Amino acid sequence: MNKHNYFIKFLLKINYFINSLLERNLNKLNVANLKKLLINNKIFLAIVLLSILFLSYLSIPNIFNQNQISEELKKDLLDKLNLEFNFEKKLNYKFLPRPHFTTNNSSLIFNEYEISKINNLKIYVSLESLFSLKNMKLKDVIIEEGNFNLNKNNYGFFIKLLDSNFTDTNLKILNSNIFYRNSENDVLFINHIISANYIYDSKNSKNILNTKNNIFNLPYSIELFKDEDKNKLNSKINIESLSLQIENQFSYGDELKIGLLDFDFLNSKGVVEYKKSKKNFEFRLYDKTQKSKFDYNGELNFNPFYSYFEGSTKEINFFQLFSTNAIIKELLKTEIFNNKNIDLKLNIYAKKVKNFPNFTNIFLSSKIQEGLIDLDQTKFSWQNHVDFNLKDSLIYTKNGKLILDANSEIKLINLNEVYKFLLTPKNIRKKINKININFTYLFDEKTININDIKVNGLVDENLHKNLNKINLKDNILQNKIYLKKFLNDAIRSYAG
């Protein structure tokens, strides 16, 4: 009973509260307040009416003929941006977040050939020009998931776009790929475009291309612009992972093209002077400092095709050349150099190896011919006490891994100094003049497999049994300790 009375009292209190609230507000509902309410409703109705009119205005393109829209947009894209599009499917119009047309199947034509397939194309138009189809103004064009195919006939496509009119229109290319192909249409390498933006710099009155890319797992960025008055193409390239910055100025004429490239690489500043004609490409690369650390030159001849690269440096860094993500190693893995049409010779002389000063007088010799890469005649010394020479070598890729097979001839000129360095016990020091080793080096595993070994021209089975694999370490000091012990164990096996 008590619970029932409590519930009734609770309902009465709620009723009293509602009545009081109505009384207070109804008493205030006089003529003035009623007028304000009507005015507020007019404002609200005006807002609704304006919103309907605005949305209707945004929807105007939907009433235009689809074929007319396609043709007019194609014409505007060609006239303003030098982009010739084909729309394989009809265009869809959307007015949010701002007016634009989309299609998920289109292509680009350049020099009368299809250069790209595009999965997603967005064409944004100005809000001010929706009434008239012919006066519709382009604002932004976005290409997403495009696949561009470039070869010797159309490689200048992206540079040619810098001649377009980007005064009021921007062009963006996102998440796309460039396939560089040879004359047989084989893919040589792929460049992934993360983002590329063509914009107009009103302050300096020029078009600029800013792009972020990835090639051979190597991210890099480029800024590219033209100097029309002087017929020069300027570019800035930044590869953060290699601490490499490049600034290039390229002068182009009818026949001869001349360029000057400045680069900053791991605190080394260098210059590349180059020139290109219809027959060949020549260059010289040298150190900018007074005490020059390196000087290289080379030539690439187009017909017949051959090239060479030679030069000298005070110090060579093999770690940079063949580290885990080194660009040269990644290039070799792609087998791009296994093309039978490539003919390349490389000769580099260095006084010493970085972080390994005991290795001196390095002569790195390599050639690529008939699709084969070798290091034959590569030579180096160890403290002038030991001479190394590579023969019958071959660099190749197997199961995605980079491998070197080679024969090495090792001449021991001053054996006593070698024993002293290794701290080899005197009772196992035998006379050795020459060692011949056939080995396989696995670049990724940093492992040397000894396939065959001869000492003074004779095979020693006991030595070969105990000297079959060398596992190099990541740490330089660990390598020195490991190799000293390894070599002394080998000497002990040979001594019996």
C-alpha angles and dihedrals in degrees: 000000000000090000091052093051091049091054092049091051090050092054091048091053091052091049092050091050093051093048092050091050093051092047093053095048097040090053088057093051097098129145094277094052091046089054091051090051091053091048090051090051090052090053090048092049090048091052091049091048093049091048090052091048092048093049089047089052091050089051095054094101088063090070094055122097111266094224091050091051092050094049094046093049091047090052093049092047091051096044096046107028103022088238117139109199134188116202108207091183132036120275119253119215123217127173099194131116081003133332113291145143123231138192131174097205121050140125140210125231122207124175089353093302130102106253102174146020113213124202097190127024125176123188114190119200134197121270090224098063108049096111094066123048092200093050095047109131125216116231110168133003117197123191115193129183095004123164112211121194115204130183138157091291099054107020090119094063097109092044091049089057089067086074090064125104108260095160093115101005132068127203122208128186115193135184095352138138136228115209111201109205136189127226090277089055092247115147110250097182142334127235116199115213110212091179136341124186127191109198139163118242102211093186093060097024097234142112117248132196116207114185140171117204146168125217126171088354088302116125117212141159133220135198112195131182140154130236100209096184093059100029091242132145114208126197139176119200125189124189104180097184090059095037086236126148122180130188116189133187116191123190114200130196137158097282115001123045120195128194142184121200127189119194139180114205121173092330091313114120117203144169131219119199114191144165133194131201133168090270105043152349120236130185146171123204120194144157118268095212123093092245097056115215097188143013124184137169135183148165136217113200116199103198113054090018116234137125141189136195124192139159148115137261136181092231135016122205110210091176091065091047097051108019120131097280100020112150094227091054091048090049091052090050091057088060088225089141093054090084110123090221093064117098112178133160123190128187122174127172120201130178094217146352118255113253089006104072093166089070108080144163094038118188109185109196124179138159138185115208133153090000093303126118121203142167097211116160092019106150139183140159137224111223089321087286099095131033122205125198128180121215138171091016131165132184115204144149124246124178090346093307127116114234136183121202115188149145116236125200113202120193117195106210099170107021095172091061090051092052090048092052092048092044088230114182111253094232092066098042106120129180110264124173104168139010125195118197130183108200145166119218119201107203097198096047093037088226130143115205113200108217099174136358133190127186116202087348095305130108115237111197094191091054093046091050092056097035106056108115137030117195110198119211130225093234117076095215091048089052092053093050092043095048094047091054092042094052093046090051089051091049090049090052091050092048090053 
